[in-house]
Each structure stands twice: as structure tokens, then as C-alpha cells.
Amino acid sequence: MNRIGACGVAVVGCGTVGGATALLLSRDRDLIAEKTGVSLSLKYIVDRDFARARSLKLDPALFETNYDKALADPEIDVVIELVGGTTIAREIIERALKGGKHVVTANKALLAHHGPELMKIAHDNGVSLSFEASCAGGIPVVRALYDGLVANRIDAMYGIVNGTCNYILTEMIQKGQGYAEALAGAQRSGLAEADPRLDVSGLDSAHKLTILASLGFGRRVELEKIPVEGIDTLELIDVKFGQELGYIVKLLAIAQRLDGGLSLRVRPSFISREHPLAWVSGPFNAVSIYGHAVGHTMYYGRGAGGSPTASAILSDLLSIAQGTAPLLFRSLPIWPDRAPEAAQLPSERIASRYYLRVMVEDQPGVFAQLATILGNHSISISSVLQKELGANAAEGVPVVITTHTAIEGNLLSALREIDSLDAVKRKSVCIGIIDEHEETIAL
């Protein structure tokens, strides 16, 4: 900081999160100073439209439409970027870092695409780039990875990191709503955007997985190599069949350390209703992390929203002001610009149990054909659930199969063969079943 015990701040972007951040900085300044000994001084609220700022009764004297003025001010120690996107936000962050100012951001898309380059700029200019709010709102999971769990070899992570998707799935599970109905309800409640594709496609979760896996494994992860499936094609019939079998469906961001590299993916997955992640409902987030020394830890809370996200942003801000964040950013080798490239394994290498639903004609010998094809591809059947013919005979009869652990490449080959059978009426559904990760600690 330029001044002992003081920290000049510019908030760039005053939407939901930016407004909440500016409000906390203004309203809670005395509380923060009492707890930390740091005086945070909000000097600029930069935006083109101050409707949100005015609704929060923020001081109009702080309003500024020209971010050049804030970036050039020598009294600004930290720039908080909350513009979003990957264009103007990138320019603002780069200019702030090159100008010797620390940066705090919640911009997961920008970090997933350009994190290593931005971190290199920060390192080259002797400042820090902090991003606690980028992955799970108010949940301090980023700091847990680079600080609280730093003594651990991270073996696996399983995250519910998109509140919109978790809300939609909760409505499907608890109320029996179809996907379209649950999505419409999320949009009415303000929990889903008018264009929800970034969330429901799984891409938002992949952005967060890129960041979390990079820190957790100390490797530079490439977003483009992560297989991504969303919930937008999930059918209620599979949600219900899964429940009959004792499973709850969640959109999971999954990272596992395997022989030969890292297995990373985002996809709807079944987990046992007894697993703590199955209890995470509505818009809440949770991340399970398994370390070789600590065992299983889980981080739960509000993964979005103005105030929870602002809480994480101020946590980063205070860590910068106290010198902790710059020290760790300067000294640790795990940041993506310094870490070696990850060996990211293709999804065909995944070994898991699976749920399959095949829609077939109600005729003798069909199940024997399915079993033979699966067996020929080294896939062992664990259980079978078959329902009677529905009202629409043209759609066929659902045959639900769960498998023992199988290699995904073998399973996909088997499904291509199964789907080519004359008795199969439509493309088969395949959903992974995620078992509890085995702890490595000696009890």
C-alpha cells in the first residue's frame, strides 16, 4: 500500500455485485477498521449508468464515468474489476496491473481464458491479482486451496458451483417439474438470466473448474480440454428413475488425480442421496475437496448474489491491504503462469459406474442383445429396472441399467452399437454415477 494502514479503492462496474461491494465499503468502513486495523477508502465508483448506485444511496461524489481517471490516480492502491466479460474487463485489469495497482476480480470467464497471462503481468509488475469471488460467491474455497490446504496433495474435487443449475435441479427433484418449467421458475425468481445458456450448458461451471483445478493441483489447466455437458437436455424421467435407485442428480464440476494426469469434466451426475452434496438445494453451492493429509473437507454457502460475493471481494481487498495476498502471490509456485502444464486425460479414460436408459420395442430377446453388447465391451451389469409400456407405444419401453465400474470409452462404443439396433427407438441416455472418493488418511 502507498500509505501505512490505508488503502485507496476504485470499484469499476456497479451492477449487482459492484453495488453491494461499494455499499459494504461505505457502510461498514468503521467495522472493518475495528476488526483489521485497515482503513479502506472508496474513492471511485466507475460506471456508465448509476441507477443501481443511486438506489443504494451511495455517495454521488464517488461517481465517475471515465475509468482512465481512476486508473491514473496515485491514491488508488486496488482496482476492483466487476465489469464482467473478456474485452473491456481485460483491458482494465491489464492497465491497472501495469500501473502498479493490485486487482481484485470476480471474473471467472476472463480468468479461465486468460488467467495465466494476467497473472504474469501482475508478477512482472510486483502486484497481485486476487479472485476469491470468481468461483463460489461467498464461499472461501479459493483461499482454502492456496492457503488452508496448501500442505495437502489434492486428490479430488467435486463441486456444485452453479446456483442456477442447482435451483433448477432441486425443483425437478423435489417438485417433479420438467426442465422447461423449472427454468421458467428460475427466471421469474431472478435466479436465471433471460438467456441462460452460459449456466445451463455447464460452461460457467467449467470456467470455475479451470480456476479451482489449477490451484488445487498446481498445474496450468486448459479450459478447452475440459469435456462439458449441461442440464439443458436432462429429462425428468431420468431424474425420477435415479431417485428410485437411490440417487440424486447434480451438475458436478469434477477433478480427479489419476495415474497419468488429471481427469476434469462438467456433467450431470448421480450421487448417493446419503452424500453431503446431495443435500445442497436451491441456489446454494458446495465443493468437496479430498486431500491426502486432511481427508474430506466440504465448503458450503451462497454461491452468488450481491452481498455474499461482495464479502469475498472485501476479503481479498483486506488481504491485500494487510500484505498477505501480495506475499503469497509473490512466493507460491502454484499460480497458473508459473505452474507446469497439466496432463488432462480424455474422457474416454474415465472409470466410473453408469446409469443407462435405453428405449426399446417390447419384444422378446431385446435385453439379451443389450447384455451381450455390453459384455462384449467389458461392461458388467449391476442392476436392471424395466417399466411397463407407456401410453405412447412408439417411444418404446424404458430399460434402465446400472453398471459396475467401466471405462467410458468402452461404454460409448457399446452405446453406439446399441443405438444402431432396430429395436432401439431413440438415442440412449448415459449418466455417470459418482461414488464417494476414498480418503487416503490413516485413521
HELIX and SHEET records of a PDB file:
HELIX    1   1 THR A   16  ARG A   27  1                                  12    
HELIX    2   2 ARG A   29  THR A   36  1                                   8    
HELIX    3   3 ALA A   51  SER A   55  1                                   5    
HELIX    4   4 PRO A   60  LEU A   62  5                                   3    
HELIX    5   5 TYR A   67  ALA A   72  1                                   6    
HELIX    6   6 ILE A   88  LYS A   98  1                                  11    
HELIX    7   7 LYS A  108  ASP A  124  1                                  17    
HELIX    8   8 ALA A  133  ALA A  136  1                                   4    
HELIX    9   9 VAL A  141  ARG A  143  1                                   3    
HELIX   10  10 ALA A  144  GLY A  148  3                                   5    
HELIX   11  11 GLY A  163  LYS A  175  1                                  13    
HELIX   12  12 TYR A  179  ARG A  188  1                                  10    
HELIX   13  13 ARG A  197  VAL A  200  1                                   4    
HELIX   14  14 LEU A  203  PHE A  217  1                                  15    
HELIX   15  15 LEU A  223  LYS A  225  5                                   3    
HELIX   16  16 LEU A  236  GLU A  244  1                                   9    
HELIX   17  17 PRO A  276  TRP A  279  5                                   4    
HELIX   18  18 GLY A  306  ALA A  321  1                                  16    
HELIX   19  19 THR A  324  SER A  331  1                                   8    
HELIX   20  20 SER A  347  ARG A  349  5                                   3    
HELIX   21  21 VAL A  366  ASN A  376  1                                  11    
HELIX   22  22 ALA A  393  GLU A  395  5                                   3    
HELIX   23  23 GLU A  408  ASP A  419  1                                  12    
SHEET    1   A 6 PHE A  63  GLU A  64  0                                        
SHEET    2   A 6 SER A  39  VAL A  46  1                                        
SHEET    3   A 6 ALA A   6  VAL A  12  1                                        
SHEET    4   A 6 VAL A  78  GLU A  81  1                                        
SHEET    5   A 6 HIS A 102  THR A 105  1                                        
SHEET    6   A 6 LEU A 129  SER A 130  1                                        
SHEET    1   B 9 GLY A 295  ARG A 302  0                                        
SHEET    2   B 9 PHE A 284  GLY A 291 -1                                        
SHEET    3   B 9 ILE A 154  ILE A 160 -1                                        
SHEET    4   B 9 TYR A 247  LEU A 258 -1                                        
SHEET    5   B 9 GLY A 261  SER A 272 -1                                        
SHEET    6   B 9 VAL A 429  ILE A 434  1                                        
SHEET    7   B 9 ALA A 351  VAL A 360 -1                                        
SHEET    8   B 9 VAL A 397  THR A 403 -1                                        
SHEET    9   B 9 ILE A 381  GLN A 386 -1                                        
SHEET    1   C 8 GLY A 295  ARG A 302  0                                        
SHEET    2   C 8 PHE A 284  GLY A 291 -1                                        
SHEET    3   C 8 ILE A 154  ILE A 160 -1                                        
SHEET    4   C 8 TYR A 247  LEU A 258 -1                                        
SHEET    5   C 8 GLY A 261  SER A 272 -1                                        
SHEET    6   C 8 VAL A 429  ILE A 434  1                                        
SHEET    7   C 8 ALA A 351  VAL A 360 -1                                        
SHEET    8   C 8 ALA A 406  ILE A 407 -1                                        
END                                                                             
